[in-house]
Amino acid sequence: MLDYIVWNADPTLIEWPLTIRWYGLMFAIGFWIGFNIVAQMFKREGAPERWLGILLIWVAAGTVIGARLGHVFFYEWDYYSQHPLKILYTWEGGLASHGGAIGVILAVILFSIFTSKRSPLWTFDRLVVAIALVGGLIRIGNLMNSEIFGHATTLPWGFMFVRSAEWHYLYEGQACHPTQIYEALCYFALFGLLMWMYWRRNAGERPGLIFGTFFIGIFLPRFLIEFIKNDQVAFEQDMTLNMGQWLSIPFVLLGIFLVIRALRRPRVHIDYPGRFADDKAVR
């Protein structure tokens, strides 16, 4: 019986007539399922259907722009400050989840100001349920790319990432922690918890409770798993905590604050008409 797993997955699912990579497919599936989940929430609470398309545009833009700029400023500013046009070359890789989180936060705030006219917490409490699912699927995409894995391990579920140049350089012949799977399982579990909170416990009636739980459930596992994950950039080698961990701490603290705040405040009654609102009635 082998005490390791040889991981040789092809990151490309289809090459002709259109190249489709697993990472992009996971991202697209996540957005599609997430869109439908949020649509059902909006319908349940009688929000206008028109808001869905607008929110999708804001969130997609915030995710991509924020994740790209997060990588640029948090991890490789020395390089990109000398090659600013390279910032636009997103196909070369380089996205940071913490930057994506900041981008989504700003996008939702703008959506709330210009479209919904509601507190951003109302949107966050519904949107992050879908984002937890997307986060798990993206980590599966990372697994298919043989990237963002962990240190060497003797555990029986260790992976040998034979398609990774980084693995051959650092760990040739050794199995490594499949940290992509660790994070994906955490995010899928969080998705299940948030779905239960919203649909079974009506947690949307406590503004900020789902949002705060999301922050804790995403960034606390991320903080812990970083201890066994390879550094993304060279300057992290001499850091007690790496950049991903330092960036996770404020999100965890904010999550704790939001949960405590939500539980201390009275529940807000929400009607559930089960249909989209007449758009003219909310303009």
Residue, then its C-alpha position, 0 to 999 in steps of 0.5 A: m500500500l502506497d503511503y503517498i499519492v502521485w498527483n498528475a492531473d492535467p490542468t487542461l480539461i479540453e484543448w480543442p476547439l476551445t481551451i478550457r482549464w479546470y481552474g476557470l471551469m471551477f470559477a465559472i461553476g461557482f459563479w453560476i451556482g452562487f448566482n442562483i443561490v443569491a437569486q433564490m434569497f432575493k426572491r424569498e425576501g421580495a427584492p427586485e430581480r433587476w438587482l441580481g445582474i447589477l450585483l453580479i457585475w459589481v462583484a465580478a469586477g471587484t473580485v478580479i480587480g481586487a485579487r489582482l491588485g492585492h497580489v501586486f501590492f501585497y506580494e510583488w510590488d517591487y516587481y510591478s512598480q518597475h513593470p506597471l503594464k504587467i499588472l494588466y497581464t492577469w493571464e500570467g497568474g497572480l491573484a490574492s484572495h485577501g485583495g479579492a475580499i477587499g474588492v468585493i467589500l468595496a463593490v458591495i458598498l457601491f452597490s448599496i449606495f447606487t442600487s439597493k439603498r439598503s445597508p451593505l450588511w443586508t447584501f453581505d449576509r446573502l452574498v457571502v453564502a455563495i462566496a464560500l462555495v466559490g472559494g472551495l471550488i477555486r481551491i479545487g482549481n488550484l489542486m488541478n493546477s498543482e499549485i499552492f500546496g504545503h510542506a513535505t509530510t509523511l502522512p498517508w494522504g500526502f501528494m507528490f505534485v509531479r507536474s509542479a516545477e516548484w515541487h521538483y525544485l523543493y521536494e523531489g521524491q517527497a509527498c507534500h500536504p495537499t493544502q488545497i484540499y484542506e482549505a476546500l473542505c473548510y470552505f465547503a463546510l462553511f458553505g453548508l453552515l451558512m446555508w443552514m443559518y440562512w434557510r433554517r435559522n433565518a439568520g438574515e434577521r440578525p444583520g452581520l451574523i452571517f457575514g461575521t461567521f463567513f469571515i471567521g470561517i474563511f480566514l481562521p482556517r486560512f491562518l492556521i493552514e498557512f503554517i504548513k503551506n509554502d511561502q508565495v514569495a521570497f520575502e516571507q521566508d524570514m517572517t514569523l507569520n507570512m503575509g497571508q496570515w497577517l492579512s487574515i488577522p484583521f478579517v478574523l477580528l472583524g468577523i468576531f466583532l460582527v458576530i457579537r454585534a449581531l447577537r447583542r442587537p434585537r432580531v429584525h423582522i423580515d417578510y418572506p413573500g417568496r417572489f421578486a418585487d415589482d421593480k417600480a415599487v422600489r425605485 
